[in-house]
Amino acid sequence: MKLITHLISLLTIVFAVVAHADDQSPAQLRKQLDAMNTLQGSFVQTLFSKEGKKQDEQKGTFVMQRPGKFFWKTETPAPQLLVSNQKTIWLYDPDLQTVNERPFSDDLKKTPVLLLSEDVDKLRKNFTINRTQADKAEKFSITPKVTEGLFQELLLVFVDNQLTEFSIRDSLGQLSHFALSNVKRNQAVDENLFNFVAPAGADIIKNQ
């Protein structure tokens, strides 16, 4: 559940940047994100404690589309499905036959996953962005101006202009790392993926 919580946090934020940040960093980040209308592939999601100890790991596939739509399917160790159509977010657990449904509210937009789908112009109010580059890798470190938020730092890594990994360190110091593979950018995706229909017999729990 911690991994799912961190994932929802990461798949839903309005970003911005403080005035003293490197002017080129938000511009370069915007360039990378604007070139990425859809993204799909496989992931390995790993949760580490504050001390760096591995606590959990999940694997699966994903499809994202700007703005605000995602299909995140965990296959191992236990199947789960996280879906958003930018109006509603569904979390389906096939083992428990439960569907947690919640509105895609402004509160969710204040927490970090919609990075890949939000208007990056909003990066210029609340966050500091630092960009580093080595060989073919381009890294963006994003830290909030308000330290009481839900995360301490978000790190995005692009290799040859392709997003290959990202990580988020939460307010408790835990780190969720996402390694991406078989990534395809800007290919057509099935819009039906983002409109979840609960299976017959599933228990639907609505959270407002």
PyMOL commands that set and color helices and strands:
alter all, ss='L'
color gray80, all
select helices_A, chain A and resi 2-10+24-34+106-109+120-126+191-194
alter helices_A, ss='H'
color red, helices_A
select strands_A, chain A and resi 11-13+38-48+54-65+69-76+80-85+88-93+98-103+110-114+127-134+137-144+151-159+162-170+175-185+203-206
alter strands_A, ss='S'
color yellow, strands_A
deselect
rebuild
show_as cartoon
